């Protein structure tokens, strides 16, 4: 079994649960996604939830192992250096690494739900392709010129806004476009009953058909090893149902998915491959 997990402690737990498994040390972890979803380069892999949904929509041999590797608030990821707010994105330029990047999908969902923004009337700029080979950006999304960088374009004033999470540069001029963004995000989570999910664990059915017990052992080990607030690290199908259902809706509305992907479809695929009922995986 070949495993790609970003956190060292969780990777160690997975390796202990599956004797003979090998950890592929790929950093940052999202660099493993293309090889995993398109070429089965790993058997168990940390994966952005939107990439998982795209894999399901394009019928890739990928299934969900319902463990959250990264959950976080997202309202703070829309940033600006001018005197602009989130409601001002209409007609202005907004940069995001990739249109299918999960952080961007969540943030754009907030813009449509909470600020009534028509996304097709924003000057969107992307800098990278998504992870799924068959996917292309919507026609109304522009690709930045070859060789340009999101952070440089933002800091040098060629973008009015940027959507950035971990890649946010350190600069005192940057502020969140949503005032008191973390407080707004906490209030949103309290109202909706969940925190946005970014990364989950996925597995390839090919290996799982041969050795489902090892995949289940990895799930059990990760579920036990996960630490931190439960709302940031939901484990099990039912804990993931609400956030994954919401981001799937956002992704479909934003033309990130070619068709709707229902959460029960993900559950059915996983249980069919592993030969277990949903209750075995927190369903």
N, C-alpha and C positions, 0 to 999 in steps of 0.2 A: 504494500500500500504506500503510495506517495501522497504526502500531506503538505499543504501550504496553509499555515496559520500565522498571523502577524504577531500575536502575543507569545512571548517565550514561555510563560508559565502554562498557558493553555496548550501550546504545542507539546510541551513536556508531558502533560497529562494525557494527551492523545497518543503519544508514542508509547507511554507505559501501558496503555490499555490495549494496544495493538502490537504485540511483539513482532519484530521484523520490519515494522514500518519505517519509512525514510522521510525525513523532513526536507523539503526543497526550500532552501533559504533565498527567497525572492523578496527584495525590498525596493521600494514600498510594495506592500502586498498586492495592490491593485494591478501591478505589472504582470501578475500571474494570470489574470482573468482571461485574456485573449487565448492563451494557450490551453487553458482549461476548458472553456466553452466551445472552442472551435476545433481543437485537436486532441482532447482528452489527455493533456500533458500531466495531469494530477488526478488522483482518485478522490481525495477530500480536499476542498479548497475554500478558504474565506472568500466571500463574493459579495459585491454590492448588491443590495436587494433588487434594484432596478435591472441590473444585468441578469439576475436570476429570472425575473419576470420576462425579460426579452428572450432569454434562452427557452423558456416555456412557450412563448408565443411563436418562436421560429422552430419549435420542435427539436431543440438540441437535446442530446442525451445527458441531461442535468436534472438533479432532483434536490429538494430542500431537506436539509437536516436542521430541524427547528431550534437552533441556538443562535442568539444574538452576540456577535463579536464587537459591534460598535453601535450604540444608540446615543443620540445627543439631540439637544435643542438646535433649531436651524434658523430662527428668525434673525440671529445676529450675523448670518453669512452674507447678507446683502449690504455692501459697504459703499461709501462715497467719500469724496474729499471736498465736495461743494456744499452749498446750502440747500440740498435737495432731500426729499423724503421719499418713502416707498410709493406714494401716490403720484409722484412725478416721473415715473418710468415711462409713461406714455410718450412715444415718439423719440425717446432718448436712447443712447447707446448703453448696452449692458453686456459685459463680457462674462463668459463662463467657460471652464476648461473644455467640457464636452456637453452637448445637448442632452445626452443620456446619463450624465453624472447624477448620482442619487441626490446629492446636496442641492443641485439646481432644480431637480424635479420637485423636491419638497418645497423649496422657496418659491418657485413659480406657482405651485398650488396655493400657497398662502396669498400670493398676489391676486390670483383670480377669485379665491373664496372671500378674502377679507378686504380687498381694495378694488374689486370689480375691474381689474385690468384685463383688457383684451390683448392677449399675448402676441397676436399677429400684428399689432400696431406698435410694437417695440422694436428697436434696432438691435437685434441680437447678434453677437459675435461669438463664434466658437473657435477653439484652437486645436482640438484633437478629434479624431474619429472615436466612435464608441467601440465597445469590445466585441460586438456581434458582427461578423463579416457581412451579413446580408443587409444590415441596417444603414439607412442614409437619413440625414437630417431633413426636417420639413423644408419645403421650398422657400418659406419666408424667413429662414435662418441663414445668415451669412457666415462664411468661413473667413477668418482673419488671414491676411497675406502670409505665405509660407515663410517660416523663420521668425515670425513675431511671437512675443510672449505675453500672456495675459497680465502678469504682474507689471511688466514694463509699460505696456499700453495704459494700464490703470494709473500707475504712479506718474507717468509723464503727460497725463491729461487727455489721452486719446479716447478714453471711455468715461462716461458719466457715472457709471456704477460697475461694480464687479460682484460676482458671486464666488466667494472663496471661503473654504473651511480651513483645513490644515495648511493650505498653501498661502494663507494670508501673510503678506510681508509685514515686517515691523516698521512702522512709520507713524509718527505722532499726528500726522495730518488726517489719518484714516478714522472715520467714525461710522457707526452703524446707521443705515438709512432709516431704520425703525427705532425711534427713541426708546431708551430703556428696554432694548431688545430682549435681554434675558428674562426680565420680569414679564414681558409680553408673552414670551415663549412658555414660561412656567404657567401663566394663566391659561394659555391655549391648551397645554397638556392636561391641566386640571379639568378644564371644560370637556375635552374630548376623551379623557380617560387613558391616554397613552402618550409616550414620548416617541418622536420619529425614530425609526430604525434605519441605519445606514448599511451595516455589513452583517451578513448571516453566514452560515456554513452550508455548503452544497457538496454533493457527491456525484460521482459518475456511476450510472446503473451498471456499466460493464463489469467493474470490479465487484460491486455490491451483489450482483447475481451469483458470483462465484463464492463470496464470503460475506454474507449479510451479517453474521454474528460479529465480525470485526467492526463493521460500520456502526452497529448498535452499541458496541462496547465504547467506541469513540464518543458517541452521543452521550452515553451515561457518564463517561469521564469528564466531558466538557460541562455537562449540566451540574455535576458536583463541584467542579473547580471554579466555575464562574463566581466572582465576587463583585461587590459593589451594589448600588441601589437596584432593586429588582425592576424598577420602571425603566432603567437604562439598559438592562440586560435581560429582557424577557426570554424565557426558555419554554419550549413546548408549543404545540400547534395553537392551542387556545390563547396563549399569551401573545402570540404573534399575529393572530387573525386580524385584529383591528388595525394595527399600523400597516401591515402588508396590504390589506384591502384598500386602505386609503391611498397609499402611494401607487397602487395599481390603477386606481381611478385617475389620479393625477397624470400618470404616465400615458394612459390611453388618451386623455383629453389633450395632451401636449404632443401627440403624434410620436411618442417614443415607442409605443407598442402598435403593431399592425392590427391587433384585435384585443378585445377584453380578455384578461386572464383572471379567473375567479380563484379565490383561495382554496376552495375545496378541490379544484383541479390539481393544485400543488400537493395537497394532502393525499389524494388518491394515487398520484404518481409515486410518491415516496412509499406509501404503504404497500402498493402493488410490487414494487421492486424488492422491498425488504421482507415481504410476506408477514406483516404484522398488522394488527388493528391500530387505528389512530390513537387509542388510549395508551399504547405502548410508548408513544412519543408526545405525551401531554395533550392528547386530543379529547 
